[in-house]
Amino acid sequence: MPVFVGDTKGLHMPKKLIALAAAALCCTGAYAQSSVQVTGLADVYAGSMKMAGDASRKSVVNSGGMTTSWFGFKGTEDLGGGLKANFQLTSFIQVDNGTQGRFGGDTFFSRDANVSLSGSFGSVLLGRWMAPNFLPSVVGNPMGDSFAFSPLILHMDVPLFNASGWKATVPSDTGWSNQIAYSTPDIGGFKANLQYQFGEQAGDNGKKNVGANFFYFGGPLTLTGFYERAQISNPGQGTYLGTTKKDWMLAAAYDFKVVKPYLSYGQAKADNNPDKAKTLQVGASAPLAGGSLLASWAKTDLSFSDLDRKTFTLGYDYYLSKRTDVYAMYMNDKITNQSTGNSFGVGIRHRF
C-alpha cells in the first residue's frame, strides 16, 4: 500500500474503496500467512586454554564456549493445504571481537543459506545446511555443540594446529553447501534425513558428498546416528578432498531424571590413509541446584599409527532464565607423545 508523506491534499480515498482494500487484505491473510524472525545466540567465555601438544597456555576471552555464536533470519509462509515455504539465512559471528564467521575465509551465511518446502510428506531443502554428522554428535553428548569443551566435538570437528598435528575425524565440515536434502515426517518419534551435495566443478567426474542420519525420541530414550561418504570440501564452493572418506557414528542416551547417561561410538577412514579413527564417548548430565552437572570423556584410537587421544571435561551449567545461562568448565586433553593440556573457562550464553 502506498505511503504518502507531506501534503496529502487531494488524495482522499473514497470510504467504499478503503473498505474494499481492507477486506482484500484480510482475505489474502487467510490464505497465505507468513512470518520472518531475527534470531541468534551470543556466547562468550573467559579462560586459560592449553590443548594437548600446545607449547604453552594462553589466557583468552573467546566466543562460543558452549555454542558457536550466530545470528540471522528465518521465515515461513503458509501456502495452504498443509504446505509451507521456509527459508534460513544465518551467519556465525565471533562475539569477543565482532569478526564475522568461525575463522578467516568463512563464508558469510556459513551456518544456513537455504529454502525448503514442507508438509505431510516431510520437507525438501536446497542450499547450505547442516551436514549429516552434526546434529547426531550434538544430541549424542551432554555438552552439545561446544567446540571449545565437548570431547566428542573436539575429536570429530576441531583440528589442532600445533605439534600434535591432530586432524578432525569428520571429513568435510559440519555444514554442506550446494546440497539437496529430504527430511521424513515424524513417525512415532522417528525422523531421518537423506542428503546429497553436488561437486559443481568442471571435470569432477561425479565427485560428491552423500549421507544420512536418523533420530528417535521415545520418552526418556534417545537414539541417533549418521553415515557419510565425502569427497568434497566445505564451506563455500567445494573442491575435491583428494580422497574418499567414510565416517559413521551411533549414539544413545536415557533420561533417568536423576541422571542422563550418554554413549556413542564411531569410525572414520580415508582411502589414502592407512589409519582408521575409532572414537568412543561416554558422558552424563544430572540436575543440580537449579542447573546441570555435565561430564564427558572421549577416546579416539588411530589404528595404524598406534596413537590415541583422550579428553575429559567436567562442568556446570546454570540457567538464569529460559534464554540465558552461565557455565564453568574444566578440561584435560592428552595425545600420545605430546604434552598434556588443561583448560578452564567460565562464560555466559544468551539466545534471542
C-alpha positions in Angstrom: 0.0 0.0 0.0 1.4 3.5 -0.9 2.5 5.8 1.9 2.2 9.5 1.3 4.5 11.9 3.0 3.9 15.7 3.3 0.9 17.4 1.7 -1.9 14.9 1.2 -4.4 17.4 -0.2 -6.5 15.9 -2.9 -5.5 12.4 -2.0 -8.7 11.5 -0.2 -9.7 7.8 -0.9 -13.4 7.0 -1.1 -14.7 5.2 2.0 -16.0 2.3 -0.1 -12.6 1.8 -1.7 -10.9 1.8 1.7 -13.3 -0.9 2.9 -12.8 -3.0 -0.2 -9.0 -2.8 0.2 -9.1 -3.8 3.8 -11.4 -6.7 3.0 -9.0 -7.9 0.3 -6.0 -7.7 2.7 -8.0 -9.8 5.2 -8.8 -12.4 2.6 -5.3 -12.6 1.4 -4.0 -13.1 5.0 -6.4 -16.0 5.5 -4.8 -17.9 2.6 -1.1 -17.0 3.0 0.2 -16.2 6.4 3.9 -15.5 6.7 6.4 -14.7 9.4 10.1 -13.6 9.5 12.1 -13.5 12.6 15.5 -12.2 13.6 17.2 -14.8 15.8 20.5 -15.9 17.1 22.7 -16.7 20.1 25.6 -14.9 21.7 28.1 -16.9 23.8 31.4 -15.6 25.3 33.7 -17.1 27.8 36.9 -16.1 29.7 39.6 -18.7 30.5 43.0 -20.2 30.3 43.4 -22.7 27.5 46.1 -25.3 26.7 45.3 -28.2 24.3 47.4 -31.4 24.1 50.6 -30.6 22.1 50.5 -26.8 22.8 53.8 -25.4 23.8 52.2 -23.0 26.3 48.9 -21.9 27.6 47.1 -18.7 26.8 44.5 -16.5 28.6 41.5 -15.7 26.4 38.2 -14.0 26.1 36.7 -16.1 23.3 33.4 -16.6 21.5 31.4 -19.8 21.6 32.3 -21.7 24.8 29.2 -23.9 24.7 27.6 -22.9 21.4 29.1 -21.2 18.4 27.7 -17.6 18.3 25.4 -16.8 15.4 22.6 -14.5 14.1 20.3 -14.3 11.1 16.9 -14.6 9.7 14.4 -17.4 9.5 11.0 -17.3 7.9 8.0 -19.4 6.8 4.9 -18.9 4.6 1.7 -20.9 4.9 0.8 -21.9 1.4 -2.4 -23.7 2.4 -3.3 -27.4 2.4 -0.5 -28.1 5.0 2.2 -26.9 2.6 4.8 -24.3 3.8 7.7 -22.5 2.2 10.6 -21.8 4.5 14.0 -20.0 4.4 17.1 -19.7 6.6 19.9 -17.2 6.3 22.1 -17.4 9.4 25.7 -16.3 9.9 28.4 -17.3 12.5 30.0 -14.4 14.5 32.9 -14.1 16.9 31.3 -12.1 19.7 34.5 -11.4 21.5 35.8 -9.2 18.7 32.9 -8.7 16.3 34.5 -10.7 13.4 32.2 -12.5 11.0 32.5 -16.2 10.6 34.1 -19.0 12.6 37.6 -18.4 11.1 39.2 -16.3 8.3 37.6 -17.0 4.9 34.4 -18.5 6.3 31.5 -17.7 4.0 29.0 -15.1 5.4 26.0 -17.4 5.7 28.0 -20.5 6.5 25.6 -21.7 9.2 22.5 -21.7 6.9 21.5 -20.5 3.5 18.6 -22.4 2.2 15.0 -22.6 1.0 12.6 -25.5 1.6 9.1 -26.8 1.2 7.5 -28.8 4.0 4.2 -30.6 4.5 2.8 -34.0 5.5 5.4 -35.6 3.2 8.3 -34.2 5.3 10.5 -31.5 3.7 12.8 -30.9 0.7 15.6 -28.4 1.2 18.0 -26.7 -1.3 21.1 -24.8 -0.3 23.6 -24.8 2.6 22.5 -26.7 5.7 23.9 -29.0 8.4 26.0 -32.0 7.3 24.7 -35.4 8.4 27.3 -35.7 11.1 26.5 -32.6 13.0 23.1 -32.9 14.8 23.7 -36.6 15.9 27.0 -35.6 17.5 25.3 -32.7 19.3 22.4 -34.9 20.6 24.8 -37.7 21.5 26.9 -35.9 24.1 26.0 -33.9 27.3 27.9 -30.8 26.2 26.0 -30.4 22.9 27.8 -28.4 20.2 30.6 -27.0 22.3 33.6 -26.6 20.0 35.7 -25.4 23.0 34.9 -28.0 25.7 33.0 -31.1 24.4 35.4 -34.0 24.0 33.3 -35.6 21.2 33.0 -32.4 19.2 36.7 -31.6 19.6 37.8 -35.1 18.3 35.4 -35.0 15.4 35.5 -31.4 14.2 38.5 -29.4 15.5 42.0 -29.9 14.1 44.9 -28.8 16.3 47.5 -26.6 14.5 50.3 -27.5 16.9 53.0 -30.1 17.5 50.3 -32.9 17.6 49.1 -32.3 14.1 45.7 -33.6 15.2 43.2 -33.9 12.2 39.5 -33.8 12.8 37.9 -37.2 12.1 34.9 -35.6 10.2 35.9 -35.3 6.5 34.1 -32.1 5.4 32.9 -29.5 7.9 29.7 -29.6 9.9 27.7 -28.0 7.1 27.4 -28.9 3.4 26.9 -26.3 0.7 25.1 -26.9 -2.7 23.0 -29.7 -1.2 19.6 -31.2 -1.6 18.1 -32.8 1.5 15.0 -34.8 2.1 13.6 -35.0 5.7 11.0 -37.5 6.6 7.9 -36.6 8.7 7.9 -37.6 12.4 6.8 -41.2 12.5 6.2 -42.2 16.1 9.2 -40.2 17.3 11.4 -41.3 14.4 12.8 -38.9 11.8 15.6 -39.2 9.2 17.4 -37.0 6.7 18.9 -38.0 3.3 21.5 -35.6 1.9 23.4 -35.1 -1.3 26.0 -32.4 -2.0 26.9 -31.6 -5.6 30.6 -31.1 -6.5 29.9 -28.3 -9.0 33.4 -28.5 -10.5 34.0 -28.9 -14.2 35.5 -32.3 -14.9 34.9 -33.5 -11.3 34.0 -37.0 -12.6 31.0 -37.1 -10.3 32.7 -36.1 -7.1 30.1 -35.6 -4.4 29.1 -36.0 -0.7 26.3 -38.3 0.3 25.0 -39.1 3.7 22.1 -39.8 6.0 21.2 -39.5 9.7 18.3 -40.6 12.0 16.8 -39.6 15.3 14.4 -41.4 17.7 12.9 -39.7 20.7 10.8 -42.1 22.6 10.1 -40.8 26.1 13.3 -40.9 28.1 15.2 -42.8 25.3 17.2 -41.0 22.6 18.8 -42.9 19.7 20.7 -41.3 16.8 23.3 -42.0 14.2 24.8 -40.9 10.9 26.7 -42.1 7.8 28.8 -40.0 5.4 30.7 -40.7 2.2 32.6 -37.5 1.5 34.7 -36.3 -1.5 34.0 -32.5 -1.4 35.4 -29.9 1.0 33.4 -27.2 2.7 32.4 -24.4 3.2 31.8 -22.4 0.1 32.5 -23.7 -3.4 33.7 -27.2 -2.6 36.8 -28.7 -4.1 37.9 -32.3 -4.2 39.3 -33.6 -0.9 41.8 -35.8 -2.8 40.3 -38.9 -1.3 37.0 -40.6 -0.4 36.4 -40.6 3.3 33.7 -42.5 5.1 32.6 -41.9 8.7 29.7 -43.1 10.9 28.5 -42.9 14.5 25.8 -44.4 16.7 24.7 -42.7 19.9 22.2 -43.3 22.7 21.0 -41.5 25.8 18.5 -42.4 28.5 17.0 -39.9 31.0 16.5 -41.4 34.4 15.6 -37.9 35.8 18.3 -38.1 38.4 21.0 -38.7 35.8 21.1 -38.9 32.0 23.9 -41.2 30.7 25.2 -40.9 27.1 27.1 -43.4 25.0 28.5 -43.1 21.4 30.8 -44.9 19.1 32.0 -44.1 15.6 34.7 -44.7 13.0 36.3 -42.7 10.2 38.5 -43.9 7.3 40.1 -42.2 4.3 41.1 -44.2 1.1 44.5 -42.5 1.1 45.4 -43.1 4.8 46.0 -46.4 6.5 44.7 -45.1 9.8 41.2 -45.8 11.0 39.9 -43.5 13.7 37.8 -45.2 16.3 36.0 -42.9 18.7 34.3 -43.9 22.0 32.5 -41.3 24.1 30.7 -41.7 27.5 29.1 -38.9 29.4 26.3 -37.9 31.8 24.3 -34.9 32.9 22.5 -34.6 36.2 20.3 -31.8 37.6 22.0 -30.0 40.5 20.9 -26.8 42.4 18.9 -25.3 39.5 21.4 -26.2 36.9 23.1 -29.3 35.3 26.3 -31.0 36.2 28.0 -32.2 33.0 30.7 -34.8 32.4 32.1 -36.4 29.2 35.1 -38.5 28.2 36.1 -39.4 24.7 38.9 -41.6 23.3 40.0 -41.8 19.7 42.4 -44.5 18.6 44.3 -44.3 15.3 44.8 -47.9 14.5 47.8 -47.8 12.1 49.8 -45.0 13.9 49.2 -46.5 17.3 48.3 -43.1 18.6 45.3 -42.1 20.8 43.7 -39.0 22.2 41.8 -38.9 25.5 39.8 -35.9 26.5 37.8 -35.4 29.7 35.6 -32.4 30.6 33.7 -31.6 33.8 31.4 -28.6 34.1 28.3 -26.9 35.5 25.7 -25.1 33.5 23.2 -22.8 35.4 20.1 -21.3 33.7 19.3 -17.7 34.9 16.2 -17.9 32.6 15.0 -19.9 29.6 17.2 -17.8 27.3 20.3 -17.1 29.4 22.7 -19.5 31.2 26.1 -19.2 32.8 28.7 -22.1 32.8 32.1 -23.2 34.2 34.2 -25.9 32.5 37.4 -27.8 33.2 39.0 -29.9 30.5 42.0 -32.3 30.4 43.4 -33.3 27.0 46.0 -35.9 26.2 47.6 -37.2 22.9 50.2 -39.9 22.7 53.8 -38.5 22.9 52.5 -34.9 23.3 52.4 -32.5 26.3 49.1 -32.7 28.3 46.7 -29.8 28.1 44.5 -28.4 30.9 41.9 -25.7 30.2 39.5 -23.7 32.3 36.6 -21.4 31.3 33.6 -19.5 32.6 31.1 -18.0 30.3 27.6 -16.7 29.5 25.2 -17.7 26.7 22.1 -15.8 25.6 19.6 -16.7 23.0 17.4 -14.2 21.2 
